[in-house]
Amino acid sequence: MEAADSILFEDDNGDLILSMTAYREFSAATNSSTIEDLIGHDVLNDDAEFIVFS
């Protein structure tokens, strides 16, 4: 699986990158909101293509 197809992958500098498209597909398929459960709902920007956690 390539990084672009992954939900979460690590950048060269160690940042974690969340693919919002892959995450939305995962959330719909599993009927879960795992990340929102951890960081709070309405925190993620649904319009973003990627979210960077550094």
Order of alpha helices (4+ residues) and beta strands (2+ residues): beta-beta-alpha-alpha-beta
